[in-house]
């Protein structure tokens, strides 16, 4: 669950920290106090768009930090997948420092990307913004909701449909790419034969060019190498009076005349003898190397011509010899294909036909799962809508055959509703008002909450367009959801606020040169005062407080039931 929120230098918030509790957390406050700023802060921490004017006046950076307490294995696995260390107590700390043109995200102290934050947030929190219910006007949302309800059986069937659809698309694309008329086939065949012949006649060998380049480099620099080696041989050999070999021999003879007189002199003679032996080995290896350096003009010409031939192939068919050989193999396959083109295309057509049958069968399985779950979900949503004061509601999830097949199958899903007796079922967008759409979304969230592993749900003004008895029903439904999840709800209705397990108020205070918004937890008497304000009382009269207490008693009675 979301344990705490820390905000600094964001809009009207100078610096505030608030702790949330389990169950239903209700947030209220005067209009303009900045209630939606709370949702905005959470959204920003999780990767929402940051604008320059969100910074508090006179500040160059802002900070939002969320602390989640979580023991979910899915979250731990996701952290490890992101190469992040879980905290020992299971907490997850997400922070974002924002400056103009720059943001730094961190998870448990490690710098991460916005994408990584969003991936993790999907397992931690679900935010229902003020206008999310408008998404119900789009039929695509209806399918998403039904699919989210269907569970594990659906996921396997959906994967099968997606794989079959991908196979059909790839075969179809191959048929389009391979389609050739006679003139094109002839042109492709002529070119492929020429290119393959050129490669096969050259008979390139992997690594051959590298060895040839080494030889070519030695040949080009042969004269310089021989001159330098000869000079080195003269300085170290025995053939010239000034050579190191001659000097070492003389030194050994001189030392040998006295080495028997002292053990240390014998050791020095041994060291000098070893140096003389090493120098003799060096000169012998040097002489052999110079002998191997001998080559004639024909060798040089042959190496140069072969290198030119291989470089020509690499210029045309690939950066390396391996790529040139692979290109030749591809040309050979093309010629084989062209030589039996009709049979090849027939084979593709047969594969496409088989893939379409496979796709059709997978779509049928997926559609059956959707229809089966649509029937169950329809009943649960209808029951939830009745609880939300849709007293004469009829509801149906229609799963029809669409005109085309996609990676999601061949179904078209649409929510149909009738809120008045005798009226035919119609698409949701043609019947429901904004307030009704908001209640339908709450019903959906309520039903899906039982299958949703996300611990924290946030509702921003879910009470739009409702009042009276309907408001009580909404508050009761929120309390039901809060039995399985932590719920944060921003509201302006006393009926919903009365149901709070934890009541927080958002307040705005002004001085001569600044305005500050703060969030704090209310004690029971303070909560009653806030309920009285929401009931429309300008002052805390006994009557207003009595009405507030009655609402708390009514809410407590529901909780006890």
C-alpha angles and dihedrals in degrees: 000000000000104000101179147354124212119190128180131183095349117142106298094353112097094177127327137159125194132184122213128205139211122283122016116000110189122197121196136165146145118297108274094021090117104259093152089050087075092060089042091055093052091046091051092051089054096051106284121155114279121209128195093241090060089075116097111254112274095014127111098200142029133201134206121182128183124193117199125190106211138162096176113133089212090062092048091050091049091051091051090046088054088049092246127136116240115229115253092242092049094250121144119207117197119183137172126194110200130202130162105287094359140074131179117204123196135185115195089342096308119117110242140167127265089247091057091050091051092049091054094041091059087069096045111042143017116203120201105195128202094268103031091105087068087071086073087075088070115078091212087069090055092059091046091054094048092046091050088055097049098076135198097337089058094049093058092047091047091052090052091051093048092049093048091047090051090050092052092048093050093049091046091050090049091052091051092048094045096047108118135166121220095268092050092047091052093048093048091046093051093049094045092049092051094048094045091049091051092052095043093049090052092050094201117203122208110257093012094113092053092053092046091050090054091051092045091051090052092047094049090050095035097113093050092046093050092048093051094044091049091052090049090049091052093052094048104032138082098244098085131053093237096046120125091235092060092047092049092051090052091047091051092051091049093049092043090062092065105022092099091061096068135021092226090054088053090054091050090050089053091052092050091047089054090052090050090051093049091049091050090052090049093052092048092051090045092053091050092049091052090049090053090050091070113111136149133232093262091060091051092048092048093051092046093050093047091050091050090050093051093044089051089055091048091050090055107032112021147336094255137034088249090057091048091053090047090051090052090052090051090051089051090053090049091053090049089050093048092047089061099023099146092052090047093053090046089054091052091050091051091049091050092049091051091046091051091052089049090049092048092051092047091049091051091053091048092047092051090052091050093049093047092050093040089061093052094042091049091058093047093047092048090052091048091049091052088053087052090058099264087137099176100027126149116193134181137175105214116206108191136169110265123218093245140030122242136175086276094057133255099297129118111201124197135169113228125192142179119190098180128062114259095015118124120245111267136179112286094244093056095054115025124081123218092267092047091049088053091054092046089054090049089051089051092048089048094052095042091047090075090061098034118100092196106113103202127055124183122199118191109201096331085166095073112145098004137104143155119021092358089057090055090051091051091050091050091051091050089052089051091053090047091061089071101026143031106255127198113191130180111205144161095199121099092210090063095039090053090063093061122132086191121019120203127182128208111213134185122207128183134203130181095282108018147036122215133192120205135180122212139168116252125225117225097269091045089050090053089052091051090049089052089053091050088051087061102260116148092198136026098258122169089250093053092048090046090055090049092051090050089055091050090050091050090049091048090051090056091048091050090052 
